[in-house]
Amino acid sequence: MKRSVLFGGQLGMSMLTIAIPQFVENLRKNIQGVETTEELLIRTLIAVGSVVVLLLLRNIISGGILTVIGKTFCRRKPRVQSLIKDGLKKPLAFFLVLAGIALGLQIIAPSGELHKIGLFLIKAGGIVCACWGGVRLLNGELDNYTFDTAAGEDKTRLTAFRFISNVAKIVIICIGALLVLELLGYSATRIFAALGIGGVAVAFACKDAGENLISGFIIVFNKPFRVGDFIAVGELSGTVEDIAVRSTTLRALDGSRYVLPNTALTNQSIINYADMEKRLIDQTFTLHYKHSRTDLERFEQDLRALLQADPAVVQDDIRTDFVNYGAHGMDVQVYYYVIAPTVVELGQIKNRLNLQIKELLDKEGFELAYNSATVYLEQETCLLYTSDAADDRISV
């Protein structure tokens, strides 16, 4: 058994010893410009070494190149230098790896099919990495595009920039795909001609996408809302997080994320709470019927004075009116406006005012009525009827 295993191992080694030199010799014959097997081995070692070096040092080399470019062309703009380095470092590092492989193929075969493969890697890799870098630059610029979102003009600029950025990404990807197809031998003219033949089918299939794109432009340039606004669309409400080519993203108060088609936003009524300079608060206080007219007037005066003392309340329009004799008490209706740019600030103001009103009610002894019912039970006489079968007389 041991002899057979040993014999099999020796046979396998001998076959490899014969096959590898033969493979190398056949490869040398198919490569133009290489005279001997030794020259091919030396070229291969140099090529592998070049690829390994670029693979290990790709991040360092790409970072150094981008640092030099940033300091050369954007010397006084450190923010732009950081944007260039962060956006292009990974694409450039990937391109260096492809360039290393192409260089290795060029070293092994200065001409021939391997040489053509190396050139294709350089061209296709350059296109892909350029498109990748462009998309990353747009993403990085979007993340660093800092505005005071409380200001209406800055919010408008941010909304327009986000939308145009999303459209630009699609354009960059489409151009890159067409250029790569050109390298593969597929003419862009033929592609567009094929699209023209099936134009009706394509147009029908892309109808919704086209409508959403047009609706996106309407939203950006008509400005019914902007990024950062709190809006209500139908039964949904939330803060606008993003306006993309096809859809708009809302973040609800409970944290839910709604992605709505742009056509749904242009075809429905929208309430934009961010454009409200002031917000109405409408409250009704039902005082118990035990309170006199004097108590009602004092309650209205104290409540009006409390609201006038708050800096968030608009002072020129505070109304407190005894409006109705309700089923359980006397209704005093209160209307006033507060300055609250956001829903969060509105909640904080209402919380503060309600706590102060509660303190006023407790301090002054004003009692609010609540739903109640009084049931009166009247004792009735219970009559017992008996019948005498003999004379058919009824006795009570």
Secondary structure, DSSP 8 states (H G I E B T S, - for coil): -HHHHHHHHHHHHHHHHHHHHHHHHHHHHHSTT--SHHHHHHHHHHHHHHHHHHHHHHHHHHHHHHHHHHHHH-TT-HHHHHHHHHHHHHHHHHHHHHHHHHHHHHHH-SSSHHHHHHHHHHHHHHHHHHHHHHHHHHHHHHHH----TTSHHHHHHHHHHHHHHHHHHHHHHHHHHHHHHHHTT--HHHHHHHHHHTHHHHHHHTHHHHHHHHHHHHHHHH-S--TT-EEEETTEEEEEEEE-SSEEEEE-TTS-EEEEEHHHHHSS-EEEGGG-SSEEEEEEEEE-TTS-HHHHHHHHHHHHHHHHT-TTB-TT--EEEEEEE-SSSEEEEEEEEE--SSHHHHHHHHHHHHHHHHHHHHHHT--B-----------------EEETTTTEEE-
